[in-house]
Amino acid sequence: MQLTPRRERVLKYVVEEYVTTAVPVASEVVARKYEPTVSSATIRNELATLEESGLIGQPHTSAGRVPTDLGYRYYVERLMGQGEMPAAERRTIAHQFHQVENDVDEWVRLASSVLANALHSAAVVTLPGSPRARLRRIELVPLGEQVVLLAVLLESGALKKQLLHVDSAVSREELTRLSNRLTSAPHNGTAAHVAHEASKATGLEQQVLQATERILRHAEDQALQEVYYEGLSQMLAQPEFASSQKALPIIEALERGYLLARLLSEAELGADVRVVIGREHALEQMRETSAVLIRYMLSDDVSGVLGVLGPTRLPYWRAVPLVRYLARLLRALTTEHPEIEVV
């Protein structure tokens, strides 16, 4: 579908006015605020044509127009442009990240807070991980004569711990040598490889490798269910969700981590921002909402997803550059990018 330049301008006005005010947009408003040289009658005709095209709708016969899901889609793809965040705002956000320790969990919490507060919607951020959990290091620490603490550091930065009960006492020096040997051994660090190595090992080494394999497989199972979200109350305060019938399915989806994980996994995320609007959602519970999502990369094979979830009346022109910037910022933090504040 291709609109005339004036119809594109009118659609752009309707989207941005409605997103800002939450009030259906009348032809008189468009004529007075945006097209003062064009008559209200002409604007009414243009609105009628946009309505026939399915890009806007009229909630009541006496009301103004509101964008449809198709209208928002046309706006996002053709009218919004590739806006950038102001440099001052980028520097402020980057400074906030520099104030926290180099803790990935803290970055995730801060990213969700920044998104929720900036967009007055629900922010969703998954912890970073790999499609396959990978081992970085094994540490073994004696806690008693026959009790050993196994600490497994994953490539994602997550640290998993488990107690092992061994058959006989093992010295700290022996555990250190075993830790170093298992860590430095040539392998790709996946659960499958660790299981293969365990099948060839014996004794304590086999016990450690089997426990490590279980940790890796558990990490893979839980990867997409570890989701931070913030700002739910701000999103539900929007007039679209005044009815509990509309709000309850969304609350359920957020409370049940696997539903939100499914939304994130089905978003077909690539290198750039993905916008899912209303009925484009595969999950029926989410069809009153829009999601603006992006995959952030901490390394070439460690990534997560961050984004914002709100009503379809979402300020896309602000949400898209913000989630894009946060994804770049998180990657820059891991590579110590010198120009992080102006990425």
Secondary structure as UniProt FT lines:
FT   HELIX           5..21
FT   HELIX           27..33
FT   TURN            36..37
FT   HELIX           40..52
FT   TURN            53..54
FT   STRAND          56..57
FT   TURN            61..62
FT   STRAND          65..67
FT   HELIX           69..74
FT   HELIX           75..79
FT   HELIX           87..99
FT   HELIX           104..119
FT   STRAND          122..126
FT   STRAND          135..144
FT   TURN            145..146
FT   STRAND          147..154
FT   TURN            155..156
FT   STRAND          159..165
FT   HELIX           172..184
FT   HELIX           191..200
FT   HELIX           203..222
FT   HELIX           223..225
FT   STRAND          227..230
FT   HELIX           232..236
FT   HELIX           239..241
FT   HELIX           244..255
FT   HELIX           257..265
FT   TURN            266..267
FT   STRAND          274..277
FT   HELIX           278..280
FT   HELIX           284..286
FT   TURN            287..288
FT   STRAND          289..299
FT   TURN            300..301
FT   STRAND          302..311
FT   HELIX           316..335
FT   TURN            338..339
FT   HELIX           340..342
//
